[in-house]
Amino acid sequence: MAAEKKKSVEDLIGHALSDKAFRDRLLASPEATLEAEGYEATPEVIQAIKSANVADLASFENNAADRKAAA
């Protein structure tokens, strides 16, 4: 049986920015969330998640919501 292809980092970023519940799980438990959702859990990705600035993510989410509402 062929190995299942893992989802891309680009998919991960989009998912994290568009789904607050997923983002909260990801920030709380990166390794388990990545594995459960089918993303590749490389050391670089895990470190980037652990060092993410949560305030910047919330700000991005709010700005995106404002732009969507204005459209």
N, CA, C and O atoms as a Tinker XYZ file with bonds, in Angstrom:
   284  protein
     1  N      0.846000   -1.176000    0.000000    73     2
     2  CA     0.000000    0.000000    0.000000    64     1     3
     3  C      0.889000    1.235000    0.000000    63     2     4     5
     4  O      1.850000    1.299000    0.767000    81     3
     5  N      0.590000    2.210000   -0.838000    73     3     6
     6  CA     1.379000    3.430000   -0.943000    64     5     7
     7  C      1.118000    4.325000    0.266000    63     6     8     9
     8  O      0.018000    4.354000    0.818000    81     7
     9  N      2.162000    5.055000    0.659000    73     7    10
    10  CA     2.028000    5.986000    1.775000    64     9    11
    11  C      1.107000    7.135000    1.374000    63    10    12    13
    12  O      1.139000    7.609000    0.239000    81    11
    13  N      0.291000    7.570000    2.326000    73    11    14
    14  CA    -0.621000    8.684000    2.061000    64    13    15
    15  C      0.171000    9.986000    2.004000    63    14    16    17
    16  O      1.042000   10.226000    2.840000    81    15
    17  N     -0.132000   10.821000    1.016000    73    15    18
    18  CA     0.554000   12.096000    0.853000    64    17    19
    19  C      0.082000   13.062000    1.936000    63    18    20    21
    20  O     -1.117000   13.229000    2.157000    81    19
    21  N      1.033000   13.687000    2.598000    73    19    22
    22  CA     0.714000   14.659000    3.637000    64    21    23
    23  C      0.308000   15.976000    3.000000    63    22    24    25
    24  O      0.729000   16.292000    1.888000    81    23
    25  N     -0.509000   16.742000    3.706000    73    23    26
    26  CA    -0.948000   18.050000    3.243000    64    25    27
    27  C      0.219000   19.027000    3.308000    63    26    28    29
    28  O      1.115000   18.876000    4.138000    81    27
    29  N      0.208000   20.029000    2.432000    73    27    30
    30  CA     1.314000   20.976000    2.324000    64    29    31
    31  C      1.310000   22.022000    3.443000    63    30    32    33
    32  O      0.311000   22.229000    4.131000    81    31
    33  N      2.450000   22.659000    3.592000    73    31    34
    34  CA     2.581000   23.754000    4.555000    64    33    35
    35  C      1.642000   24.895000    4.165000    63    34    36    37
    36  O      1.073000   25.555000    5.035000    81    35
    37  N      1.480000   25.127000    2.878000    73    35    38
    38  CA     0.566000   26.174000    2.421000    64    37    39
    39  C     -0.861000   25.874000    2.862000    63    38    40    41
    40  O     -1.588000   26.770000    3.293000    81    39
    41  N     -1.260000   24.597000    2.749000    73    39    42
    42  CA    -2.584000   24.191000    3.220000    64    41    43
    43  C     -2.713000   24.410000    4.727000    63    42    44    45
    44  O     -3.746000   24.874000    5.209000    81    43
    45  N     -1.668000   24.078000    5.454000    73    43    46
    46  CA    -1.654000   24.252000    6.909000    64    45    47
    47  C     -1.851000   25.715000    7.275000    63    46    48    49
    48  O     -2.656000   26.032000    8.151000    81    47
    49  N     -1.129000   26.605000    6.616000    73    47    50
    50  CA    -1.233000   28.031000    6.922000    64    49    51
    51  C     -2.648000   28.536000    6.634000    63    50    52    53
    52  O     -3.240000   29.243000    7.448000    81    51
    53  N     -3.175000   28.170000    5.481000    73    51    54
    54  CA    -4.534000   28.577000    5.150000    64    53    55
    55  C     -5.553000   28.070000    6.155000    63    54    56    57
    56  O     -6.457000   28.801000    6.559000    81    55
    57  N     -5.405000   26.827000    6.552000    73    55    58
    58  CA    -6.327000   26.224000    7.520000    64    57    59
    59  C     -6.223000   26.951000    8.858000    63    58    60    61
    60  O     -7.240000   27.271000    9.472000    81    59
    61  N     -4.999000   27.213000    9.309000    73    59    62
    62  CA    -4.799000   27.879000   10.601000    64    61    63
    63  C     -5.342000   29.303000   10.602000    63    62    64    65
    64  O     -5.860000   29.769000   11.617000    81    63
    65  N     -5.229000   29.986000    9.489000    73    63    66
    66  CA    -5.708000   31.364000    9.420000    64    65    67
    67  C     -7.224000   31.457000    9.268000    63    66    68    69
    68  O     -7.824000   32.464000    9.645000    81    67
    69  N     -7.837000   30.428000    8.727000    73    67    70
    70  CA    -9.273000   30.496000    8.461000    64    69    71
    71  C    -10.135000   29.754000    9.470000    63    70    72    73
    72  O    -11.359000   29.884000    9.441000    81    71
    73  N     -9.525000   28.976000   10.364000    73    71    74
    74  CA   -10.290000   28.145000   11.297000    64    73    75
    75  C     -9.724000   28.315000   12.706000    63    74    76    77
    76  O     -8.715000   27.702000   13.057000    81    75
    77  N    -10.386000   29.156000   13.511000    73    75    78
    78  CA    -9.879000   29.474000   14.848000    64    77    79
    79  C     -9.782000   28.237000   15.745000    63    78    80    81
    80  O     -8.811000   28.094000   16.488000    81    79
    81  N    -10.757000   27.356000   15.688000    73    79    82
    82  CA   -10.726000   26.152000   16.528000    64    81    83
    83  C     -9.511000   25.292000   16.180000    63    82    84    85
    84  O     -8.824000   24.786000   17.067000    81    83
    85  N     -9.253000   25.134000   14.878000    73    83    86
    86  CA    -8.073000   24.383000   14.452000    64    85    87
    87  C     -6.810000   25.088000   14.931000    63    86    88    89
    88  O     -5.905000   24.447000   15.463000    81    87
    89  N     -6.745000   26.409000   14.743000    73    87    90
    90  CA    -5.564000   27.173000   15.160000    64    89    91
    91  C     -5.313000   27.018000   16.661000    63    90    92    93
    92  O     -4.169000   26.846000   17.082000    81    91
    93  N     -6.364000   27.077000   17.462000    73    91    94
    94  CA    -6.218000   26.914000   18.907000    64    93    95
    95  C     -5.654000   25.542000   19.252000    63    94    96    97
    96  O     -4.771000   25.424000   20.101000    81    95
    97  N     -6.174000   24.490000   18.583000    73    95    98
    98  CA    -5.642000   23.131000   18.815000    64    97    99
    99  C     -4.192000   23.036000   18.375000    63    98   100   101
   100  O     -3.362000   22.428000   19.052000    81    99
   101  N     -3.896000   23.643000   17.232000    73    99   102
   102  CA    -2.541000   23.605000   16.681000    64   101   103
   103  C     -1.546000   24.268000   17.620000    63   102   104   105
   104  O     -0.460000   23.738000   17.854000    81   103
   105  N     -1.913000   25.428000   18.158000    73   103   106
   106  CA    -1.012000   26.137000   19.066000    64   105   107
   107  C     -0.862000   25.410000   20.397000    63   106   108   109
   108  O      0.207000   25.450000   21.006000    81   107
   109  N     -1.911000   24.752000   20.852000    73   107   110
   110  CA    -1.870000   24.036000   22.132000    64   109   111
   111  C     -1.089000   22.728000   22.046000    63   110   112   113
   112  O     -0.402000   22.341000   22.992000    81   111
   113  N     -1.201000   22.053000   20.901000    73   111   114
   114  CA    -0.573000   20.736000   20.749000    64   113   115
   115  C     -0.187000   20.510000   19.290000    63   114   116   117
   116  O     -0.865000   19.776000   18.571000    81   115
   117  N      0.908000   21.145000   18.852000    73   115   118
   118  CA     1.268000   21.087000   17.428000    64   117   119
   119  C      1.441000   19.676000   16.867000    63   118   120   121
   120  O      0.870000   19.346000   15.828000    81   119
   121  N      2.218000   18.855000   17.543000    73   119   122
   122  CA     2.523000   17.534000   17.005000    64   121   123
   123  C      1.263000   16.693000   16.838000    63   122   124   125
   124  O      1.045000   16.099000   15.781000    81   123
   125  N      0.439000   16.641000   17.875000    73   123   126
   126  CA    -0.773000   15.820000   17.824000    64   125   127
   127  C     -1.758000   16.343000   16.782000    63   126   128   129
   128  O     -2.391000   15.559000   16.075000    81   127
   129  N     -1.888000   17.661000   16.686000    73   127   130
   130  CA    -2.829000   18.247000   15.730000    64   129   131
   131  C     -2.365000   18.006000   14.301000    63   130   132   133
   132  O     -3.165000   17.638000   13.440000    81   131
   133  N     -1.089000   18.209000   14.046000    73   131   134
   134  CA    -0.564000   17.975000   12.703000    64   133   135
   135  C     -0.792000   16.530000   12.286000    63   134   136   137
   136  O     -1.235000   16.267000   11.168000    81   135
   137  N     -0.494000   15.603000   13.169000    73   135   138
   138  CA    -0.659000   14.175000   12.864000    64   137   139
   139  C     -2.129000   13.840000   12.626000    63   138   140   141
   140  O     -2.461000   13.148000   11.664000    81   139
   141  N     -3.006000   14.329000   13.499000    73   139   142
   142  CA    -4.428000   14.020000   13.393000    64   141   143
   143  C     -5.051000   14.578000   12.115000    63   142   144   145
   144  O     -5.986000   13.993000   11.568000    81   143
   145  N     -4.531000   15.707000   11.642000    73   143   146
   146  CA    -5.100000   16.380000   10.473000    64   145   147
   147  C     -4.393000   16.033000    9.164000    63   146   148   149
   148  O     -4.796000   16.500000    8.099000    81   147
   149  N     -3.338000   15.214000    9.239000    73   147   150
   150  CA    -2.670000   14.764000    8.023000    64   149   151
   151  C     -1.609000   15.695000    7.467000    63   150   152   153
   152  O     -1.291000   15.634000    6.279000    81   151
   153  N     -1.053000   16.562000    8.318000    73   151   154
   154  CA     0.027000   17.448000    7.893000    64   153   155
   155  C      1.368000   16.851000    8.279000    63   154   156   157
   156  O      1.469000   16.116000    9.261000    81   155
   157  N      2.389000   17.167000    7.513000    73   155   158
   158  CA     3.728000   16.687000    7.813000    64   157   159
   159  C      4.286000   17.472000    8.999000    63   158   160   161
   160  O      4.355000   18.701000    8.965000    81   159
   161  N      4.676000   16.761000   10.030000    73   159   162
   162  CA     5.161000   17.392000   11.260000    64   161   163
   163  C      6.686000   17.411000   11.283000    63   162   164   165
   164  O      7.310000   16.709000   12.080000    81   163
   165  N      7.283000   18.221000   10.401000    73   163   166
   166  CA     8.739000   18.338000   10.400000    64   165   167
   167  C      9.181000   19.179000   11.595000    63   166   168   169
   168  O      8.396000   19.976000   12.108000    81   167
   169  N     10.419000   19.015000   12.042000    73   167   170
   170  CA    10.910000   19.837000   13.154000    64   169   171
   171  C     10.803000   21.339000   12.859000    63   170   172   173
   172  O     10.533000   22.134000   13.760000    81   171
   173  N     11.015000   21.718000   11.600000    73   171   174
   174  CA    10.945000   23.138000   11.244000    64   173   175
   175  C      9.523000   23.681000   11.373000    63   174   176   177
   176  O      9.318000   24.794000   11.859000    81   175
   177  N      8.552000   22.894000   10.938000    73   175   178
   178  CA     7.155000   23.319000   11.033000    64   177   179
   179  C      6.732000   23.410000   12.498000    63   178   180   181
   180  O      6.084000   24.377000   12.901000    81   179
   181  N      7.092000   22.420000   13.280000    73   179   182
   182  CA     6.739000   22.424000   14.704000    64   181   183
   183  C      7.368000   23.624000   15.412000    63   182   184   185
   184  O      6.705000   24.279000   16.216000    81   183
   185  N      8.621000   23.916000   15.130000    73   183   186
   186  CA     9.288000   25.058000   15.747000    64   185   187
   187  C      8.618000   26.366000   15.331000    63   186   188   189
   188  O      8.444000   27.258000   16.161000    81   187
   189  N      8.243000   26.490000   14.071000    73   187   190
   190  CA     7.574000   27.704000   13.600000    64   189   191
   191  C      6.238000   27.890000   14.323000    63   190   192   193
   192  O      5.878000   29.009000   14.687000    81   191
   193  N      5.517000   26.810000   14.528000    73   191   194
   194  CA     4.236000   26.896000   15.234000    64   193   195
   195  C      4.462000   27.312000   16.682000    63   194   196   197
   196  O      3.763000   28.185000   17.197000    81   195
   197  N      5.433000   26.691000   17.336000    73   195   198
   198  CA     5.707000   26.991000   18.743000    64   197   199
   199  C      6.188000   28.420000   18.942000    63   198   200   201
   200  O      5.995000   28.991000   20.016000    81   199
   201  N      6.807000   29.005000   17.929000    73   199   202
   202  CA     7.320000   30.366000   18.066000    64   201   203
   203  C      6.379000   31.406000   17.451000    63   202   204   205
   204  O      6.729000   32.584000   17.373000    81   203
   205  N      5.194000   30.983000   17.014000    73   203   206
   206  CA     4.232000   31.901000   16.391000    64   205   207
   207  C      3.772000   32.958000   17.381000    63   206   208   209
   208  O      3.575000   32.679000   18.563000    81   207
   209  N      3.604000   34.172000   16.880000    73   207   210
   210  CA     3.088000   35.269000   17.688000    64   209   211
   211  C      1.568000   35.246000   17.587000    63   210   212   213
   212  O      0.997000   35.608000   16.558000    81   211
   213  N      0.924000   34.817000   18.660000    73   211   214
   214  CA    -0.526000   34.644000   18.669000    64   213   215
   215  C     -1.235000   35.977000   18.427000    63   214   216   217
   216  O     -2.275000   36.004000   17.769000    81   215
   217  N     -0.700000   37.068000   18.939000    73   215   218
   218  CA    -1.319000   38.382000   18.732000    64   217   219
   219  C     -1.324000   38.748000   17.249000    63   218   220   221
   220  O     -2.298000   39.315000   16.753000    81   219
   221  N     -0.239000   38.427000   16.538000    73   219   222
   222  CA    -0.190000   38.706000   15.102000    64   221   223
   223  C     -1.229000   37.884000   14.348000    63   222   224   225
   224  O     -1.855000   38.378000   13.411000    81   223
   225  N     -1.413000   36.633000   14.755000    73   223   226
   226  CA    -2.411000   35.785000   14.104000    64   225   227
   227  C     -3.820000   36.330000   14.327000    63   226   228   229
   228  O     -4.635000   36.356000   13.404000    81   227
   229  N     -4.102000   36.763000   15.550000    73   227   230
   230  CA    -5.420000   37.320000   15.851000    64   229   231
   231  C     -5.645000   38.610000   15.070000    63   230   232   233
   232  O     -6.746000   38.853000   14.575000    81   231
   233  N     -4.620000   39.428000   14.959000    73   231   234
   234  CA    -4.718000   40.670000   14.202000    64   233   235
   235  C     -4.992000   40.382000   12.731000    63   234   236   237
   236  O     -5.832000   41.034000   12.111000    81   235
   237  N     -4.282000   39.407000   12.175000    73   235   238
   238  CA    -4.506000   39.020000   10.778000    64   237   239
   239  C     -5.943000   38.551000   10.585000    63   238   240   241
   240  O     -6.599000   38.924000    9.612000    81   239
   241  N     -6.429000   37.735000   11.513000    73   239   242
   242  CA    -7.796000   37.219000   11.418000    64   241   243
   243  C     -8.803000   38.372000   11.443000    63   242   244   245
   244  O     -9.746000   38.387000   10.652000    81   243
   245  N     -8.610000   39.323000   12.335000    73   243   246
   246  CA    -9.524000   40.463000   12.427000    64   245   247
   247  C     -9.489000   41.310000   11.159000    63   246   248   249
   248  O    -10.535000   41.739000   10.673000    81   247
   249  N     -8.297000   41.554000   10.622000    73   247   250
   250  CA    -8.176000   42.335000    9.391000    64   249   251
   251  C     -8.842000   41.625000    8.218000    63   250   252   253
   252  O     -9.498000   42.261000    7.393000    81   251
   253  N     -8.675000   40.320000    8.146000    73   251   254
   254  CA    -9.299000   39.544000    7.064000    64   253   255
   255  C    -10.819000   39.603000    7.186000    63   254   256   257
   256  O    -11.516000   39.735000    6.180000    81   255
   257  N    -11.333000   39.507000    8.400000    73   255   258
   258  CA   -12.778000   39.579000    8.611000    64   257   259
   259  C    -13.313000   40.954000    8.220000    63   258   260   261
   260  O    -14.390000   41.059000    7.633000    81   259
   261  N    -12.562000   42.009000    8.545000    73   259   262
   262  CA   -12.969000   43.370000    8.186000    64   261   263
   263  C    -13.003000   43.535000    6.661000    63   262   264   265
   264  O    -13.928000   44.136000    6.115000    81   263
   265  N    -11.988000   42.997000    5.984000    73   263   266
   266  CA   -11.951000   43.101000    4.525000    64   265   267
   267  C    -13.106000   42.328000    3.884000    63   266   268   269
   268  O    -13.696000   42.772000    2.899000    81   267
   269  N    -13.410000   41.185000    4.451000    73   267   270
   270  CA   -14.502000   40.364000    3.911000    64   269   271
   271  C    -15.845000   41.086000    4.110000    63   270   272   273
   272  O    -16.697000   41.074000    3.222000    81   271
   273  N    -16.022000   41.701000    5.261000    73   271   274
   274  CA   -17.266000   42.415000    5.557000    64   273   275
   275  C    -17.428000   43.631000    4.649000    63   274   276   277
   276  O    -18.544000   43.986000    4.271000    81   275
   277  N    -16.318000   44.263000    4.303000    73   275   278
   278  CA   -16.361000   45.463000    3.456000    64   277   279
   279  C    -16.593000   45.131000    1.986000    63   278   280   281
   280  O    -17.005000   45.993000    1.210000    81   279
   281  N    -16.330000   43.889000    1.606000    73   279   282
   282  CA   -16.467000   43.503000    0.195000    64   281   283
   283  C    -17.891000   43.345000   -0.249000    63   282   284
   284  O    -18.143000   43.024000   -1.411000    81   283
